[in-house]
């Protein structure tokens, strides 16, 4: 799915084409020498898109004029009519410097309005000779196109404003470290001991929402790597508070696994105690870079886990491609497994598959003693969930079931 950043770039390109089509239509319909879209920006009028023969009226794209000296400004203020048929004889404009400067013979324009009643600028047409053939239907045509442009530009403005708001919010979260880490133990079902801990981010700023929405927003605005790596660094900074025989598991998306910044963070600690969980929920079109990153990860001594197995896009084919050392069964497969023969069969298949390729299986979302017993019988070795402990601050719980 394209993020806001990509959508904005695409929208900008399509807007250029769309505005060009509108401006061309104005010139052709009115048989004008030039038609153009002008933006009012501060005290200037800027020609944003132009169609026609600019040398005939001495105006080009990008030209900027003092706003108050232009016809457009005066029309917008009601000081001039929207149509000037003969600028050389019309006493309201014939002596204005811009009339001679742009070689204006005839002029017509309509305002381009944005949402909320704000004026973007004007949609204009110029002739370098007088014209007495401008009819009311021509103005209606021009008004319709001006309204269409205003609506289009308003939507683009809204998209850009949304992007800027979200980008600023993610930058603030990163710059101010406006999140903290909680830890959930991963337990050996045979011994009852804690063998690992998954680090989970919790955000301390508005809007109050789940972490997945924060990371999804970061991806939308092109800050996925920055936020995920910042979260990983913060989590790894707690490793010295964990017993040496407990590993720390951190979460990243497949794309961030390709990041040098991620490897810098992992190589700054004892990588043999690090597990990198990669969610299965993201489609990867090119597996070769991901496979190379996994090989690089294993060379550091860290291990790869596929998170939420069974809940993502590609199932076992995804797992086969990346060859993880750990597969984590999604809670949708483990919750209520004690009374669901289909879930039991899927878990048994995962255990057999894992044993054949040397991959550990971890059950996520375990909440009841009945599910724990079923998982033991099936042969799942490790588990995490509220039955053992909710995510919380260090030190970790001992792995004993949480009393409720």
C-alpha positions as a Markdown table, in Angstrom:
| # | Residue | x | y | z |
|---|---|---|---|---|
| 1 | Unk | 0.0 | 0.0 | 0.0 |
| 2 | Unk | 1.3 | 3.4 | -1.0 |
| 3 | Unk | 2.1 | 5.8 | 1.9 |
| 4 | Unk | 1.0 | 9.4 | 2.0 |
| 5 | Unk | 4.5 | 10.4 | 0.8 |
| 6 | Unk | 4.1 | 8.4 | -2.4 |
| 7 | Unk | 0.5 | 9.5 | -2.8 |
| 8 | Unk | 1.5 | 13.2 | -2.5 |
| 9 | Unk | 4.2 | 12.8 | -5.1 |
| 10 | Unk | 1.7 | 11.0 | -7.4 |
| 11 | Unk | -0.9 | 13.7 | -6.7 |
| 12 | Unk | 1.5 | 16.5 | -7.6 |
| 13 | Unk | 2.3 | 14.9 | -10.9 |
| 14 | Unk | -1.3 | 14.1 | -11.7 |
| 15 | Unk | -2.2 | 17.7 | -10.7 |
| 16 | Unk | 0.3 | 19.1 | -13.2 |
| 17 | Unk | -1.3 | 17.1 | -15.9 |
| 18 | Unk | -4.9 | 17.9 | -14.8 |
| 19 | Unk | -4.2 | 21.7 | -14.6 |
| 20 | Unk | -2.5 | 21.6 | -18.0 |
| 21 | Unk | -5.6 | 19.9 | -19.5 |
| 22 | Unk | -7.9 | 22.6 | -17.9 |
| 23 | Unk | -5.7 | 25.5 | -19.0 |
| 24 | Unk | -5.4 | 24.1 | -22.6 |
| 25 | Unk | -9.2 | 23.7 | -22.7 |
| 26 | Unk | -9.7 | 27.4 | -21.8 |
| 27 | Unk | -7.3 | 28.6 | -24.5 |
| 28 | Unk | -8.8 | 26.3 | -27.2 |
| 29 | Unk | -12.4 | 27.1 | -26.3 |
| 30 | Unk | -11.9 | 30.9 | -26.2 |
| 31 | Unk | -9.4 | 31.0 | -29.1 |
| 32 | Unk | -7.1 | 32.9 | -26.8 |
| 33 | Unk | -3.5 | 33.6 | -27.4 |
| 34 | Unk | -2.7 | 32.5 | -23.8 |
| 35 | Unk | -4.6 | 31.0 | -20.9 |
| 36 | Unk | -3.1 | 30.4 | -17.5 |
| 37 | Unk | -3.6 | 29.6 | -13.8 |
| 38 | Unk | -2.3 | 32.3 | -11.5 |
| 39 | Unk | -1.7 | 31.9 | -7.8 |
| 40 | Unk | -2.0 | 34.8 | -5.3 |
| 41 | Unk | 0.9 | 34.3 | -2.9 |
| 42 | Unk | 1.5 | 37.1 | -0.4 |
| 43 | Unk | 1.8 | 40.3 | -2.4 |
| 44 | Unk | 2.6 | 38.6 | -5.7 |
| 45 | Unk | 0.7 | 36.9 | -8.5 |
| 46 | Unk | 2.6 | 33.9 | -9.9 |
| 47 | Unk | 1.8 | 32.2 | -13.2 |
| 48 | Unk | 1.7 | 28.5 | -12.3 |
| 49 | Unk | 0.6 | 26.9 | -15.6 |
| 50 | Unk | 0.3 | 28.5 | -19.0 |
| 51 | Unk | -0.9 | 27.4 | -22.4 |
| 52 | Unk | -0.5 | 29.1 | -25.8 |
| 53 | Unk | 2.0 | 31.5 | -27.3 |
| 54 | Unk | 3.6 | 33.4 | -24.4 |
| 55 | Unk | 5.7 | 35.6 | -26.7 |
| 56 | Unk | 2.5 | 37.2 | -28.1 |
| 57 | Unk | 1.5 | 38.6 | -24.7 |
| 58 | Unk | 4.9 | 38.7 | -23.0 |
| 59 | Unk | 4.1 | 36.2 | -20.2 |
| 60 | Unk | 5.6 | 32.9 | -19.3 |
| 61 | Unk | 5.2 | 30.2 | -16.6 |
| 62 | Unk | 6.9 | 31.2 | -13.4 |
| 63 | Unk | 6.5 | 34.9 | -14.1 |
| 64 | Unk | 5.7 | 36.9 | -10.9 |
| 65 | Unk | 4.0 | 40.3 | -10.7 |
| 66 | Unk | 3.1 | 42.7 | -7.9 |
| 67 | Unk | -0.4 | 41.5 | -7.1 |
| 68 | Unk | -2.0 | 44.9 | -6.7 |
| 69 | Unk | -0.9 | 46.0 | -10.2 |
| 70 | Unk | -2.7 | 43.1 | -11.9 |
| 71 | Unk | -6.1 | 42.8 | -13.5 |
| 72 | Unk | -6.6 | 39.6 | -11.5 |
| 73 | Unk | -6.4 | 41.5 | -8.2 |
| 74 | Unk | -8.7 | 44.2 | -9.3 |
| 75 | Unk | -11.3 | 41.8 | -10.6 |
| 76 | Unk | -11.2 | 39.8 | -7.3 |
| 77 | Unk | -11.9 | 43.1 | -5.5 |
| 78 | Unk | -14.7 | 44.0 | -7.8 |
| 79 | Unk | -12.8 | 47.0 | -9.2 |
| 80 | Unk | -12.9 | 45.6 | -12.7 |
| 81 | Unk | -15.3 | 43.3 | -14.6 |
| 82 | Unk | -14.4 | 39.8 | -15.3 |
| 83 | Unk | -14.3 | 40.6 | -19.0 |
| 84 | Unk | -12.3 | 43.4 | -20.7 |
| 85 | Unk | -13.1 | 43.3 | -24.4 |
| 86 | Unk | -10.8 | 46.1 | -25.5 |
| 87 | Unk | -8.1 | 47.0 | -23.0 |
| 88 | Unk | -6.6 | 49.6 | -25.3 |
| 89 | Unk | -9.7 | 51.7 | -25.2 |
| 90 | Unk | -11.1 | 50.9 | -21.8 |
| 91 | Unk | -10.3 | 53.9 | -19.6 |
| 92 | Unk | -10.3 | 51.6 | -16.5 |
| 93 | Unk | -7.2 | 49.7 | -17.7 |
| 94 | Unk | -5.7 | 51.4 | -20.8 |
| 95 | Unk | -3.2 | 53.4 | -18.8 |
| 96 | Unk | -2.2 | 50.7 | -16.4 |
| 97 | Unk | 1.5 | 49.7 | -16.9 |
| 98 | Unk | 0.7 | 46.0 | -17.1 |
| 99 | Unk | -1.6 | 46.5 | -20.1 |
| 100 | Unk | 1.3 | 47.6 | -22.2 |
| 101 | Unk | 3.8 | 45.3 | -20.4 |
| 102 | Unk | 1.8 | 42.2 | -21.3 |
| 103 | Unk | 0.4 | 43.5 | -24.6 |
| 104 | Unk | -3.2 | 42.9 | -23.5 |
| 105 | Unk | -5.9 | 43.4 | -26.0 |
| 106 | Unk | -8.7 | 41.5 | -24.3 |
| 107 | Unk | -8.9 | 39.8 | -20.9 |
| 108 | Unk | -11.2 | 37.5 | -19.0 |
| 109 | Unk | -10.8 | 35.7 | -15.7 |
| 110 | Unk | -12.7 | 33.8 | -12.9 |
| 111 | Unk | -11.6 | 33.3 | -9.3 |
| 112 | Unk | -10.3 | 29.9 | -8.3 |
| 113 | Unk | -11.6 | 29.3 | -4.8 |
| 114 | Unk | -10.4 | 26.8 | -2.2 |
| 115 | Unk | -12.4 | 25.2 | 0.6 |
| 116 | Unk | -13.4 | 27.6 | 3.3 |
| 117 | Unk | -13.9 | 30.5 | 0.9 |
| 118 | Unk | -10.1 | 31.2 | 0.4 |
| 119 | Unk | -9.0 | 32.3 | -3.0 |
| 120 | Unk | -6.1 | 30.4 | -4.6 |
| 121 | Unk | -5.9 | 32.8 | -7.6 |
| 122 | Unk | -7.5 | 33.1 | -11.0 |
| 123 | Unk | -8.0 | 31.2 | -14.2 |
| 124 | Unk | -7.4 | 33.7 | -17.0 |
| 125 | Unk | -7.3 | 34.1 | -20.8 |
| 126 | Unk | -5.6 | 36.9 | -22.7 |
| 127 | Unk | -5.8 | 38.1 | -26.3 |
| 128 | Unk | -3.2 | 40.5 | -27.8 |
| 129 | Unk | -6.0 | 42.2 | -29.7 |
| 130 | Unk | -9.4 | 43.4 | -28.8 |
| 131 | Unk | -12.2 | 40.8 | -28.9 |
| 132 | Unk | -16.0 | 41.3 | -29.2 |
| 133 | Unk | -16.8 | 37.7 | -29.4 |
| 134 | Unk | -16.8 | 36.8 | -25.7 |
| 135 | Unk | -20.3 | 35.5 | -24.7 |
| 136 | Unk | -21.9 | 34.7 | -21.4 |
| 137 | Unk | -21.7 | 31.0 | -22.3 |
| 138 | Unk | -17.9 | 31.4 | -22.5 |
| 139 | Unk | -17.9 | 32.8 | -19.0 |
| 140 | Unk | -20.1 | 30.0 | -17.7 |
| 141 | Unk | -17.6 | 27.5 | -19.2 |
| 142 | Unk | -14.7 | 29.4 | -17.5 |
| 143 | Unk | -16.5 | 29.4 | -14.2 |
| 144 | Unk | -17.2 | 25.7 | -14.3 |
| 145 | Unk | -13.5 | 25.0 | -15.0 |
| 146 | Unk | -12.5 | 27.4 | -12.2 |
| 147 | Unk | -14.7 | 25.5 | -9.8 |
| 148 | Unk | -13.3 | 22.2 | -10.9 |
| 149 | Unk | -9.7 | 23.5 | -10.4 |
| 150 | Unk | -10.6 | 24.9 | -6.9 |
| 151 | Unk | -12.1 | 21.5 | -5.8 |
| 152 | Unk | -9.0 | 19.6 | -7.1 |
| 153 | Unk | -6.5 | 22.0 | -5.5 |
| 154 | Unk | -8.5 | 21.9 | -2.2 |
| 155 | Unk | -8.2 | 18.1 | -2.1 |
| 156 | Unk | -4.5 | 18.2 | -2.9 |
| 157 | Unk | -4.0 | 20.9 | -0.2 |
| 158 | Unk | -5.9 | 18.7 | 2.3 |
| 159 | Unk | -3.7 | 15.7 | 1.5 |
| 160 | Unk | -0.5 | 17.8 | 1.9 |
| 161 | Unk | -1.7 | 19.2 | 5.1 |
| 162 | Unk | -2.4 | 15.7 | 6.4 |
| 163 | Unk | 1.0 | 14.6 | 5.4 |
| 164 | Unk | 2.7 | 17.5 | 7.1 |
| 165 | Unk | 0.7 | 17.0 | 10.3 |
| 166 | Unk | 1.5 | 13.4 | 10.5 |
| 167 | Unk | 5.2 | 13.9 | 9.6 |
| 168 | Unk | 5.6 | 16.5 | 12.2 |
| 169 | Unk | 4.0 | 14.3 | 14.8 |
| 170 | Unk | 6.3 | 11.3 | 14.0 |
| 171 | Unk | 9.3 | 13.6 | 14.1 |
| 172 | Unk | 8.2 | 14.9 | 17.5 |
| 173 | Unk | 7.8 | 11.3 | 18.8 |
| 174 | Unk | 11.3 | 10.5 | 17.6 |
| 175 | Unk | 13.0 | 13.7 | 18.7 |
| 176 | Unk | 11.4 | 13.8 | 22.1 |
| 177 | Unk | 11.6 | 10.0 | 22.7 |
| 178 | Unk | 7.9 | 10.2 | 23.4 |
| 179 | Unk | 7.6 | 6.5 | 23.9 |
| 180 | Unk | 8.7 | 3.9 | 26.3 |
| 181 | Unk | 9.2 | 0.1 | 26.3 |
| 182 | Unk | 7.4 | -2.6 | 28.1 |
| 183 | Unk | 8.4 | -6.3 | 28.1 |
| 184 | Unk | 6.5 | -9.5 | 28.0 |
| 185 | Unk | 8.2 | -12.7 | 29.0 |
| 186 | Unk | 8.5 | -15.7 | 26.7 |
| 187 | Unk | 8.3 | -18.9 | 28.8 |
| 188 | Unk | 9.6 | -22.5 | 28.3 |
| 189 | Unk | 6.5 | -24.6 | 28.8 |
| 190 | Unk | 8.5 | -27.6 | 29.9 |
| 191 | Unk | 10.4 | -25.9 | 32.7 |
| 192 | Unk | 8.2 | -22.9 | 33.4 |
| 193 | Unk | 11.3 | -20.6 | 33.1 |
| 194 | Unk | 11.5 | -17.3 | 31.3 |
| 195 | Unk | 13.8 | -17.7 | 28.3 |
| 196 | Unk | 13.2 | -14.4 | 26.5 |
| 197 | Unk | 11.3 | -11.1 | 26.5 |
| 198 | Unk | 9.6 | -9.3 | 23.7 |
| 199 | Unk | 10.0 | -5.5 | 23.8 |
| 200 | Unk | 6.9 | -3.6 | 22.9 |
| 201 | Unk | 6.6 | 0.2 | 22.4 |
| 202 | Unk | 4.1 | 2.4 | 24.2 |
| 203 | Unk | 3.6 | 6.0 | 23.1 |
| 204 | Unk | 3.3 | 8.8 | 25.6 |
| 205 | Unk | 1.8 | 11.6 | 23.4 |
| 206 | Unk | -1.4 | 12.4 | 21.7 |
| 207 | Unk | -3.3 | 10.9 | 20.1 |
| 208 | Unk | -3.6 | 8.0 | 22.5 |
| 209 | Unk | -3.7 | 4.9 | 20.3 |
| 210 | Unk | -2.2 | 1.5 | 19.8 |
| 211 | Unk | 1.5 | 1.3 | 18.7 |
| 212 | Unk | 0.6 | -0.4 | 15.4 |
| 213 | Unk | -1.2 | 2.8 | 14.3 |
| 214 | Unk | 1.9 | 4.9 | 15.2 |
| 215 | Unk | 4.2 | 2.7 | 13.1 |
| 216 | Unk | 1.7 | 2.6 | 10.3 |
| 217 | Unk | 1.5 | 6.4 | 10.3 |
| 218 | Unk | 5.3 | 6.6 | 10.2 |
| 219 | Unk | 5.3 | 4.3 | 7.1 |
| 220 | Unk | 2.8 | 6.6 | 5.5 |
| 221 | Unk | 5.0 | 9.6 | 5.7 |
| 222 | Unk | 8.3 | 7.9 | 4.9 |
| 223 | Unk | 9.6 | 7.7 | 8.5 |
| 224 | Unk | 9.2 | 4.0 | 9.0 |
| 225 | Unk | 12.9 | 3.3 | 9.4 |
| 226 | Unk | 13.5 | 6.2 | 11.7 |
| 227 | Unk | 10.8 | 5.3 | 14.1 |
| 228 | Unk | 11.3 | 1.6 | 14.1 |
| 229 | Unk | 15.1 | 1.9 | 14.6 |
| 230 | Unk | 14.5 | 4.5 | 17.4 |
| 231 | Unk | 12.2 | 2.0 | 19.1 |
| 232 | Unk | 14.8 | -0.8 | 18.7 |
| 233 | Unk | 17.6 | 1.3 | 20.1 |
| 234 | Unk | 15.5 | 2.2 | 23.2 |
| 235 | Unk | 14.6 | -1.5 | 23.7 |
| 236 | Unk | 18.2 | -2.7 | 23.3 |
| 237 | Unk | 19.3 | -0.1 | 25.8 |
| 238 | Unk | 17.6 | -2.2 | 28.5 |
| 239 | Unk | 19.5 | -5.4 | 27.8 |
| 240 | Unk | 21.8 | -5.0 | 30.7 |
| 241 | Unk | 18.8 | -5.1 | 33.0 |
| 242 | Unk | 17.9 | -8.6 | 31.8 |
| 243 | Unk | 19.6 | -11.8 | 33.1 |
| 244 | Unk | 22.3 | -13.0 | 30.7 |
| 245 | Unk | 20.5 | -16.2 | 29.9 |
| 246 | Unk | 17.4 | -14.3 | 28.6 |
| 247 | Unk | 17.2 | -13.0 | 25.0 |
| 248 | Unk | 15.5 | -9.8 | 23.9 |
| 249 | Unk | 13.1 | -9.8 | 21.0 |
| 250 | Unk | 12.5 | -6.6 | 19.0 |
| 251 | Unk | 10.0 | -6.0 | 16.2 |
| 252 | Unk | 10.7 | -4.5 | 12.8 |
| 253 | Unk | 9.1 | -4.6 | 9.4 |
| 254 | Unk | 10.7 | -6.4 | 6.5 |
| 255 | Unk | 11.8 | -3.2 | 4.8 |
| 256 | Unk | 13.5 | -2.0 | 8.0 |
| 257 | Unk | 15.4 | -5.3 | 8.2 |
| 258 | Unk | 17.3 | -4.0 | 5.2 |
| 259 | Unk | 18.5 | -0.9 | 7.1 |
| 260 | Unk | 22.1 | -0.3 | 8.0 |
| 261 | Unk | 20.9 | 1.7 | 11.0 |
| 262 | Unk | 19.2 | -1.4 | 12.4 |
| 263 | Unk | 22.4 | -3.4 | 12.1 |
| 264 | Unk | 24.4 | -0.6 | 13.8 |
| 265 | Unk | 22.0 | -0.9 | 16.8 |
| 266 | Unk | 22.2 | -4.7 | 17.0 |
| 267 | Unk | 26.0 | -4.8 | 16.6 |
| 268 | Unk | 26.3 | -2.3 | 19.5 |
| 269 | Unk | 25.1 | -5.0 | 21.9 |
| 270 | Unk | 25.5 | -8.7 | 22.4 |
| 271 | Unk | 23.8 | -9.8 | 19.2 |
| 272 | Unk | 23.6 | -13.4 | 20.3 |
| 273 | Unk | 21.0 | -12.3 | 22.8 |
| 274 | Unk | 18.9 | -10.5 | 20.2 |
| 275 | Unk | 15.9 | -11.9 | 18.3 |
| 276 | Unk | 14.5 | -9.7 | 15.5 |
| 277 | Unk | 10.8 | -10.4 | 14.9 |
| 278 | Unk | 9.6 | -9.6 | 11.4 |
| 279 | Unk | 5.9 | -9.3 | 10.9 |
| 280 | Unk | 4.3 | -11.5 | 8.3 |
| 281 | Unk | 1.6 | -8.8 | 7.6 |
| 282 | Unk | 3.6 | -6.9 | 4.9 |
| 283 | Unk | 3.9 | -8.0 | 1.3 |
| 284 | Unk | 7.4 | -8.3 | 0.0 |
| 285 | Unk | 7.6 | -8.2 | -3.8 |
| 286 | Unk | 11.4 | -8.8 | -3.9 |
| 287 | Unk | 12.7 | -11.5 | -1.6 |
| 288 | Unk | 16.4 | -11.5 | -2.6 |
| 289 | Unk | 17.3 | -8.3 | -0.6 |
| 290 | Unk | 15.4 | -9.7 | 2.4 |
| 291 | Unk | 17.2 | -13.0 | 2.2 |
| 292 | Unk | 20.6 | -11.2 | 2.1 |
| 293 | Unk | 19.6 | -9.2 | 5.1 |
| 294 | Unk | 18.6 | -12.3 | 7.0 |
| 295 | Unk | 22.0 | -13.9 | 6.2 |
| 296 | Unk | 23.7 | -10.7 | 7.4 |
| 297 | Unk | 21.6 | -10.8 | 10.6 |
| 298 | Unk | 22.5 | -14.4 | 11.3 |
| 299 | Unk | 26.2 | -13.6 | 10.8 |
| 300 | Unk | 26.0 | -11.1 | 13.7 |
| 301 | Unk | 24.8 | -13.9 | 16.0 |
| 302 | Unk | 21.3 | -12.6 | 16.2 |
| 303 | Unk | 18.3 | -14.7 | 15.2 |
| 304 | Unk | 15.3 | -14.0 | 13.0 |
| 305 | Unk | 11.7 | -14.8 | 14.1 |
| 306 | Unk | 8.6 | -14.6 | 11.9 |
| 307 | Unk | 5.9 | -12.9 | 13.9 |
| 308 | Unk | 2.2 | -13.5 | 13.7 |
| 309 | Unk | 2.6 | -16.7 | 11.5 |
| 310 | Unk | -0.7 | -17.7 | 10.1 |
| 311 | Unk | -2.2 | -14.2 | 10.1 |
| 312 | Unk | -0.2 | -12.6 | 7.3 |
| 313 | Unk | -0.1 | -12.6 | 3.5 |
| 314 | Unk | 2.1 | -15.4 | 2.4 |
| 315 | Unk | 1.9 | -18.2 | 5.0 |
| 316 | Unk | 4.5 | -21.0 | 4.7 |
| 317 | Unk | 6.0 | -19.6 | 1.5 |
| 318 | Unk | 7.0 | -16.5 | 3.3 |
| 319 | Unk | 8.7 | -18.6 | 6.1 |
| 320 | Unk | 10.5 | -20.8 | 3.6 |
| 321 | Unk | 11.9 | -17.8 | 1.8 |
| 322 | Unk | 13.4 | -16.2 | 4.9 |
| 323 | Unk | 14.5 | -19.3 | 6.9 |
| 324 | Unk | 13.8 | -18.0 | 10.4 |
| 325 | Unk | 15.1 | -19.6 | 13.6 |
| 326 | Unk | 11.9 | -19.0 | 15.4 |
| 327 | Unk | 8.2 | -19.0 | 14.2 |
| 328 | Unk | 5.6 | -17.3 | 16.4 |
| 329 | Unk | 2.1 | -18.6 | 16.1 |
| 330 | Unk | -0.4 | -15.8 | 16.0 |
| 331 | Unk | -3.0 | -15.6 | 18.7 |
| 332 | Unk | -5.7 | -16.3 | 16.2 |
| 333 | Unk | -4.3 | -19.9 | 16.0 |
| 334 | Unk | -3.5 | -20.4 | 19.7 |
| 335 | Unk | -6.4 | -18.8 | 21.5 |
| 336 | Unk | -9.0 | -21.5 | 22.4 |
| 337 | Unk | -6.8 | -24.2 | 20.8 |
| 338 | Unk | -7.8 | -26.7 | 23.5 |
| 339 | Unk | -11.2 | -27.1 | 22.0 |
| 340 | Unk | -10.6 | -26.5 | 18.3 |
| 341 | Unk | -9.3 | -29.5 | 16.3 |
| 342 | Unk | -8.5 | -27.3 | 13.3 |
| 343 | Unk | -6.2 | -25.1 | 15.3 |
| 344 | Unk | -4.7 | -28.1 | 16.9 |
| 345 | Unk | -4.0 | -29.7 | 13.5 |
| 346 | Unk | -2.3 | -26.4 | 12.3 |
| 347 | Unk | -0.2 | -26.2 | 15.4 |
| 348 | Unk | 0.9 | -29.8 | 15.1 |
| 349 | Unk | 1.9 | -29.1 | 11.5 |
| 350 | Unk | 4.0 | -26.1 | 12.6 |
| 351 | Unk | 5.7 | -28.2 | 15.3 |
| 352 | Unk | 6.6 | -31.0 | 12.8 |
| 353 | Unk | 7.7 | -28.4 | 10.2 |
| 354 | Unk | 9.8 | -26.6 | 12.8 |
| 355 | Unk | 11.5 | -29.8 | 14.1 |
| 356 | Unk | 12.5 | -30.8 | 10.6 |
| 357 | Unk | 14.3 | -27.5 | 9.9 |
| 358 | Unk | 15.5 | -26.7 | 13.4 |
| 359 | Unk | 13.1 | -23.9 | 14.1 |
| 360 | Unk | 11.6 | -23.1 | 17.5 |
| 361 | Unk | 7.9 | -22.5 | 17.8 |
| 362 | Unk | 6.5 | -19.8 | 20.1 |
| 363 | Unk | 2.7 | -19.6 | 20.8 |
| 364 | Unk | 1.5 | -16.0 | 21.2 |
| 365 | Unk | -1.6 | -14.7 | 23.0 |
| 366 | Unk | -1.9 | -17.6 | 25.5 |
| 367 | Unk | -4.4 | -16.8 | 28.2 |
| 368 | Unk | -5.8 | -20.0 | 29.8 |
| 369 | Unk | -4.4 | -23.1 | 31.5 |
| 370 | Unk | -6.4 | -25.2 | 29.1 |
| 371 | Unk | -4.6 | -23.7 | 26.1 |
| 372 | Unk | -1.2 | -24.2 | 27.9 |
| 373 | Unk | -2.0 | -27.9 | 28.4 |
| 374 | Unk | -3.1 | -28.3 | 24.8 |
| 375 | Unk | 0.1 | -26.6 | 23.5 |
| 376 | Unk | 2.2 | -28.9 | 25.7 |
| 377 | Unk | 0.5 | -32.0 | 24.4 |
| 378 | Unk | 0.9 | -30.8 | 20.8 |
| 379 | Unk | 4.6 | -30.2 | 21.4 |
| 380 | Unk | 4.9 | -26.4 | 21.3 |
| 381 | Unk | 7.9 | -25.6 | 23.5 |
| 382 | Unk | 7.5 | -21.8 | 24.1 |
| 383 | Unk | 4.7 | -19.4 | 24.8 |
| 384 | Unk | 3.9 | -15.9 | 25.8 |
| 385 | Unk | 0.6 | -14.2 | 26.8 |
| 386 | Unk | -1.5 | -12.8 | 29.7 |
| 387 | Unk | -1.6 | -16.3 | 31.3 |
| 388 | Unk | 2.1 | -15.7 | 32.2 |
| 389 | Unk | 2.3 | -11.9 | 32.4 |
| 390 | Unk | 1.1 | -8.8 | 30.8 |
| 391 | Unk | 3.7 | -6.5 | 29.1 |
| 392 | Unk | 5.3 | -4.4 | 31.8 |
| 393 | Unk | 8.4 | -2.8 | 33.2 |
| 394 | Unk | 11.5 | -4.6 | 34.2 |
| 395 | Unk | 12.4 | -6.7 | 36.1 |
| 396 | Unk | 10.5 | -9.5 | 34.3 |
| 397 | Unk | 8.1 | -11.8 | 36.1 |
| 398 | Unk | 9.5 | -15.3 | 36.8 |
| 399 | Unk | 7.2 | -17.0 | 34.3 |
| 400 | Unk | 4.7 | -18.1 | 36.9 |
| 401 | Unk | 1.1 | -17.7 | 35.8 |
| 402 | Unk | -0.4 | -14.3 | 36.6 |
| 403 | Unk | -3.0 | -14.4 | 39.3 |
| 404 | Unk | -6.3 | -12.9 | 38.3 |
